[in-house]
Amino acid sequence: MTFLTENPTQLEFPISPDLAQQSWLKSQLQSTAKGQWNAYLNEVSLQILLPWLQTEYKQQTSLVFNEKLLSSFWDVVNGSVINWGNKRLIIIPEKSLDNSEYSIPQEWVDVPKLVGDYYLAVQINPDELSMRVWGYTTHEQIKVSGRYNLDAEEIISDLNVLWVVSQLNPEEKTRFPVASLSSVPAIQAENLLSRLTSPNIIQPRLELPFSLWGELVSNDNWRQKLYQLRQGEVPTNLTPHQVAANISQWLQNTFEESWQSLDNLLGTNASLGFSFRNAGEESDAIIKRAKSLNLPNTEVILIMGLDTETDDRIGIRIQLRSRSQDEYLPTGITLKLLSASGKIIQSIQSRSQDNIIQLKRFKSPVGTQFSVQIEIDDFVMIENFTI
């Protein structure tokens, strides 16, 4: 067993220059600087700890994720998981040399598919090419504390305790019950992936409610799609509604199949009574297209209105309405206009007995990209557009 000289209860390993170089080169495949550091630190820690555990202990030890899945995970979440006998070790490496606090990403604690038994605090010094395992905790201890940043006093620094307990009490209670996450329908997952594609979004996990993000990131297929999209690749199994609608072409009477005329979608009688709420603005839109959206327990209609400006910009109106004037939108449904980077530009929420909500008219030049987001409770649907 390899121990620190000044602290015989902690582990320290040298990092070979070859391992450091190879790990850094592999990490450059990630889409962001944060993802690159995640990949580098985790690759180094796994390449050292996995063979060490296999040699030092008799328990069967293996990676939970293969290399392809690890790349997609490290792009958005720090940490790795190892099967160690009948337990799961969660490895959380950091390059900070400050061991006054241990930060655990929430995904490893609150997503049922990802939780582990023991969480190892690992420090990597890339300048001195050294790695230290300075303590551990259990899933139960993290949940009982109610925090994801634990003080050093809450971390068991004597790693001998971990090894002894694993031998003498392999059935030790290490996990705390966690609530299951609601499944995300495929159409919603693909809309969320489309929203998170922007390279300007450094931490996708902060863009969604955790219940949605946790389910998305723990699904190997969805996470791999997100990784490919953020790499600039186009997965072969993308569905058509993920492609941005080109509304400049609408002015040339070329429309995507899902965007229909009001007469086709609503019927002649219903469409005759339709208009945008101009509120003193310019004349009504010259192009109007509508799309039916299926939300939980209801159907709504998203309507886009376009007109041209003298400076070659395009005026855009966006409206969300119930299927008919005799029906109401769900109370609290939100319509948002997002920039290409995901920033909220406008937002409006329905009240009780609203059958229409509408964003303020805006103007944009050709080449602009934006998204329209519809939210109700934890359900999110996104439509992407390019001008």
Legacy VTK file of the C-alpha trace (Angstrom):
# vtk DataFile Version 3.0
C-alpha trace
ASCII
DATASET POLYDATA
POINTS 387 float
0.000 0.000 0.000
1.311 3.433 -0.929
0.955 6.065 1.806
1.905 9.684 2.173
5.071 10.063 4.231
3.650 12.920 6.306
0.231 11.307 6.683
0.311 7.505 6.690
-3.485 7.275 6.429
-3.632 8.836 2.958
-2.523 7.546 -0.424
-0.100 9.277 -2.766
0.942 8.197 -6.248
3.379 9.646 -8.782
2.000 10.464 -12.232
4.293 9.395 -15.022
5.042 12.022 -17.690
3.779 9.636 -20.368
0.438 9.180 -18.595
0.096 12.928 -18.110
0.818 13.632 -21.776
-1.471 10.902 -23.115
-4.303 11.930 -20.801
-3.988 15.572 -21.800
-4.029 14.746 -25.521
-7.171 12.633 -25.087
-8.841 15.383 -23.078
-8.634 17.804 -26.019
-11.528 15.958 -27.651
-13.934 17.541 -25.166
-16.005 20.523 -26.301
-15.125 22.972 -23.486
-12.138 23.847 -21.294
-14.060 22.580 -18.256
-14.756 19.290 -20.026
-11.079 18.995 -20.969
-9.999 19.359 -17.345
-12.645 16.865 -16.241
-11.381 14.353 -18.799
-7.718 14.885 -17.897
-8.164 14.585 -14.132
-10.465 11.584 -14.350
-8.350 9.767 -16.924
-5.264 10.144 -14.721
-7.062 9.034 -11.560
-8.629 5.993 -13.218
-5.410 4.894 -14.916
-3.713 4.906 -11.506
-6.432 3.765 -9.105
-8.031 0.973 -11.133
-4.895 -1.204 -11.527
-3.865 -0.382 -7.951
-7.201 -1.615 -6.567
-7.066 -4.714 -8.754
-3.599 -5.556 -7.434
-4.110 -4.593 -3.795
-7.484 -6.234 -3.141
-9.154 -9.470 -4.081
-12.558 -7.910 -4.864
-13.489 -7.817 -8.513
-12.835 -4.293 -9.773
-14.014 -2.805 -13.070
-15.143 0.378 -14.757
-18.887 0.960 -14.928
-18.735 3.052 -18.130
-16.738 2.201 -21.233
-14.402 4.775 -22.769
-17.024 6.106 -25.206
-19.524 6.720 -22.416
-16.883 8.272 -20.162
-16.099 10.959 -22.748
-19.741 11.991 -22.965
-20.004 12.054 -19.177
-16.866 14.084 -18.494
-17.993 16.692 -20.995
-20.699 17.760 -18.540
-20.020 16.144 -15.137
-16.841 15.604 -13.123
-16.275 12.163 -11.619
-15.959 8.461 -12.372
-17.414 5.272 -10.939
-15.767 1.906 -10.287
-17.415 -1.370 -9.346
-15.443 -2.671 -6.350
-16.724 -6.002 -5.145
-20.377 -5.400 -4.262
-19.797 -1.661 -3.765
-19.475 1.325 -6.076
-16.608 3.781 -5.639
-17.222 7.314 -6.896
-13.950 9.071 -7.721
-14.116 12.887 -7.621
-10.731 14.359 -8.682
-9.805 18.028 -8.334
-6.652 19.920 -9.258
-6.954 22.200 -6.216
-4.505 21.495 -3.404
-6.950 22.841 -0.827
-8.390 19.955 1.182
-10.505 22.058 3.541
-13.627 21.122 1.576
-14.853 18.219 -0.535
-17.299 19.105 -3.337
-19.468 16.345 -4.785
-21.478 16.975 -7.977
-25.179 16.559 -7.244
-25.571 14.042 -10.089
-23.578 11.456 -8.110
-25.793 11.969 -5.057
-29.371 12.431 -6.274
-29.644 10.526 -9.565
-30.634 6.920 -8.712
-28.731 5.421 -11.653
-25.491 7.143 -10.615
-25.291 7.007 -6.800
-22.433 5.083 -5.218
-21.429 3.721 -1.832
-18.060 5.351 -1.148
-16.896 8.727 -2.470
-13.122 9.206 -2.711
-11.638 12.716 -2.540
-8.710 12.896 -4.985
-6.270 15.760 -5.532
-4.076 15.995 -8.605
-1.124 18.335 -8.886
-0.399 18.588 -12.637
2.748 20.636 -12.069
4.416 18.206 -9.669
2.847 15.153 -11.348
1.426 13.706 -8.145
-1.950 12.388 -7.033
-3.308 12.072 -3.511
-6.392 10.323 -2.161
-6.986 12.339 0.982
-10.241 10.939 2.337
-13.642 9.457 1.723
-17.274 9.568 2.754
-20.413 7.552 2.061
-23.573 8.352 0.185
-25.531 8.148 3.429
-23.245 10.669 5.136
-23.635 13.110 2.243
-27.427 12.878 2.286
-27.641 13.188 6.065
-25.492 16.330 5.936
-27.903 17.845 3.397
-25.018 19.461 1.510
-22.818 18.716 -1.502
-19.808 20.611 -0.119
-18.495 18.853 2.969
-15.969 20.340 5.397
-12.738 18.451 5.930
-13.903 17.401 9.429
-16.797 15.503 7.814
-14.425 13.472 5.635
-12.820 10.278 6.939
-9.133 10.858 6.262
-7.974 7.443 7.477
-8.374 5.287 4.380
-7.493 2.216 6.451
-11.037 2.458 7.809
-12.456 2.010 4.322
-10.322 -1.031 3.577
-11.012 -2.647 6.966
-14.758 -2.071 6.813
-14.918 -3.469 3.287
-13.328 -6.678 4.577
-15.026 -7.103 7.966
-18.428 -5.562 7.234
-19.153 -5.844 3.513
-22.879 -5.295 4.159
-22.332 -1.925 5.858
-25.173 0.493 5.092
-23.642 3.110 2.841
-26.548 4.445 0.796
-29.444 6.711 1.634
-32.776 6.384 -0.268
-33.181 8.853 -3.122
-36.350 9.810 -4.956
-36.785 8.436 -8.448
-36.823 10.860 -11.368
-39.737 11.111 -13.767
-38.982 9.733 -17.203
-38.527 12.291 -19.982
-40.478 11.607 -23.193
-38.289 11.258 -26.278
-39.710 14.347 -27.978
-38.988 16.472 -24.899
-35.485 15.022 -24.475
-34.614 15.868 -28.069
-35.909 19.416 -27.633
-33.773 19.809 -24.523
-30.706 18.484 -26.334
-31.279 20.967 -29.126
-31.372 23.816 -26.602
-28.167 22.681 -24.875
-26.154 22.418 -28.097
-24.892 26.003 -28.034
-21.127 26.209 -27.267
-21.906 29.348 -25.261
-23.557 27.147 -22.655
-20.591 26.121 -20.511
-22.555 24.182 -17.887
-25.669 22.601 -19.400
-26.690 21.272 -15.975
-27.497 24.832 -14.870
-29.898 25.435 -17.767
-32.556 22.920 -16.701
-34.433 21.887 -13.567
-32.345 19.177 -11.916
-35.102 16.573 -12.283
-34.898 16.959 -16.067
-31.126 17.214 -16.210
-30.614 14.179 -13.974
-32.746 11.972 -16.185
-31.105 13.333 -19.333
-27.503 12.907 -18.182
-28.047 9.410 -16.764
-29.480 8.122 -20.048
-26.534 6.859 -22.096
-28.227 7.527 -25.439
-29.345 11.083 -24.645
-26.000 11.966 -23.053
-24.110 10.617 -26.061
-26.323 12.663 -28.399
-25.627 15.779 -26.353
-21.891 15.071 -26.521
-22.015 14.657 -30.301
-24.048 17.813 -30.778
-21.682 19.858 -28.617
-18.792 18.456 -30.651
-20.429 19.765 -33.817
-21.423 16.293 -34.993
-24.921 15.435 -36.186
-26.188 12.145 -34.742
-27.750 9.958 -37.422
-30.892 9.389 -35.359
-31.933 13.015 -34.865
-35.624 13.555 -35.502
-36.807 16.277 -37.912
-38.238 18.640 -35.282
-34.741 19.153 -33.881
-33.693 20.945 -37.088
-34.016 24.740 -36.927
-36.809 26.148 -39.088
-35.457 28.602 -41.670
-38.023 31.397 -41.561
-36.310 33.472 -44.275
-37.474 30.783 -46.682
-41.031 31.273 -45.478
-41.009 34.645 -47.230
-40.294 32.685 -50.427
-43.257 30.389 -49.690
-41.014 27.475 -48.736
-42.097 25.886 -45.466
-41.121 22.939 -43.296
-43.773 20.225 -43.349
-44.606 20.647 -39.656
-45.420 24.364 -40.102
-48.826 24.665 -41.696
-51.137 27.420 -42.803
-53.795 28.504 -40.326
-56.549 27.189 -42.609
-54.975 23.733 -42.780
-54.340 23.479 -39.060
-57.295 25.331 -37.547
-59.873 25.159 -40.300
-61.217 28.076 -42.350
-63.753 29.256 -39.792
-61.277 29.229 -36.920
-58.537 30.972 -38.886
-60.841 33.774 -40.031
-61.113 35.010 -36.455
-57.368 34.926 -35.883
-55.151 37.993 -35.549
-52.113 39.078 -33.602
-52.603 41.605 -30.830
-50.835 44.516 -32.466
-51.165 46.954 -29.560
-50.505 49.942 -31.809
-47.653 48.285 -33.695
-47.257 47.892 -37.453
-49.802 46.139 -39.674
-50.567 42.460 -39.199
-48.079 39.804 -40.296
-47.925 38.970 -44.008
-46.857 35.372 -43.364
-48.511 33.264 -40.668
-47.620 29.655 -39.953
-48.790 27.433 -37.146
-47.606 24.236 -35.496
-49.475 21.900 -33.176
-47.574 20.994 -30.018
-48.501 18.097 -27.756
-47.937 18.948 -24.096
-48.854 16.817 -21.071
-52.651 16.428 -21.090
-53.224 19.179 -23.650
-52.539 20.427 -27.166
-51.554 24.003 -27.991
-50.859 25.913 -31.175
-47.641 27.898 -31.699
-48.125 30.644 -34.290
-45.378 32.656 -35.992
-46.093 35.866 -37.893
-43.557 37.520 -40.194
-43.330 40.810 -42.044
-40.438 42.644 -43.696
-38.791 45.929 -42.716
-37.321 48.592 -44.989
-33.847 47.887 -43.538
-34.072 44.217 -44.624
-34.743 43.029 -41.116
-37.673 40.709 -40.477
-40.395 41.550 -37.972
-41.489 38.544 -35.938
-44.518 37.930 -33.738
-44.917 34.783 -31.636
-48.144 33.594 -30.111
-49.275 30.531 -28.180
-52.973 29.737 -28.138
-55.395 26.999 -27.249
-56.815 24.776 -29.943
-60.050 26.771 -30.020
-61.381 29.997 -28.557
-63.671 27.963 -26.311
-60.701 26.357 -24.545
-58.157 27.835 -22.122
-54.416 27.433 -21.962
-53.148 25.605 -18.866
-52.645 28.128 -16.068
-48.950 28.902 -15.598
-47.768 27.802 -19.033
-44.766 29.957 -20.021
-43.700 31.165 -23.454
-40.084 32.324 -23.733
-37.884 33.819 -26.431
-34.253 32.685 -26.124
-31.127 33.954 -27.847
-28.747 31.561 -29.610
-26.735 31.360 -26.375
-29.819 30.406 -24.344
-30.343 33.830 -22.720
-33.982 34.671 -21.978
-34.955 37.757 -24.032
-38.701 37.763 -23.371
-41.051 35.701 -21.247
-44.788 35.627 -20.610
-46.923 33.293 -18.493
-50.603 32.440 -18.864
-53.158 33.301 -16.203
-56.378 31.489 -15.492
-58.833 31.671 -18.411
-56.224 32.837 -20.941
-56.612 31.244 -24.347
-53.800 33.290 -25.940
-50.411 34.585 -24.771
-48.103 36.567 -27.028
-44.563 37.901 -26.961
-43.751 41.450 -28.004
-42.946 41.898 -31.682
-39.207 42.025 -32.413
-36.986 42.622 -35.452
-33.900 40.643 -36.454
-31.489 40.602 -39.412
-30.839 37.618 -41.644
-28.478 35.129 -40.004
-29.930 35.502 -36.502
-30.684 32.328 -34.572
-33.169 32.087 -31.734
-35.383 29.595 -29.912
-38.918 29.548 -28.553
-39.384 27.622 -25.325
-42.682 26.431 -23.849
-42.706 25.306 -20.214
-45.397 23.767 -18.071
-44.388 22.376 -14.672
-41.253 20.263 -15.375
-42.061 19.787 -19.051
-40.009 21.826 -21.534
-40.413 22.001 -25.307
-38.129 23.997 -27.605
-38.449 25.085 -31.217
-35.337 26.429 -32.949
-35.275 29.043 -35.709
-32.784 30.671 -38.042
-33.458 33.743 -40.139
LINES 1 388
387 0 1 2 3 4 5 6 7 8 9 10 11 12 13 14 15 16 17 18 19 20 21 22 23 24 25 26 27 28 29 30 31 32 33 34 35 36 37 38 39 40 41 42 43 44 45 46 47 48 49 50 51 52 53 54 55 56 57 58 59 60 61 62 63 64 65 66 67 68 69 70 71 72 73 74 75 76 77 78 79 80 81 82 83 84 85 86 87 88 89 90 91 92 93 94 95 96 97 98 99 100 101 102 103 104 105 106 107 108 109 110 111 112 113 114 115 116 117 118 119 120 121 122 123 124 125 126 127 128 129 130 131 132 133 134 135 136 137 138 139 140 141 142 143 144 145 146 147 148 149 150 151 152 153 154 155 156 157 158 159 160 161 162 163 164 165 166 167 168 169 170 171 172 173 174 175 176 177 178 179 180 181 182 183 184 185 186 187 188 189 190 191 192 193 194 195 196 197 198 199 200 201 202 203 204 205 206 207 208 209 210 211 212 213 214 215 216 217 218 219 220 221 222 223 224 225 226 227 228 229 230 231 232 233 234 235 236 237 238 239 240 241 242 243 244 245 246 247 248 249 250 251 252 253 254 255 256 257 258 259 260 261 262 263 264 265 266 267 268 269 270 271 272 273 274 275 276 277 278 279 280 281 282 283 284 285 286 287 288 289 290 291 292 293 294 295 296 297 298 299 300 301 302 303 304 305 306 307 308 309 310 311 312 313 314 315 316 317 318 319 320 321 322 323 324 325 326 327 328 329 330 331 332 333 334 335 336 337 338 339 340 341 342 343 344 345 346 347 348 349 350 351 352 353 354 355 356 357 358 359 360 361 362 363 364 365 366 367 368 369 370 371 372 373 374 375 376 377 378 379 380 381 382 383 384 385 386
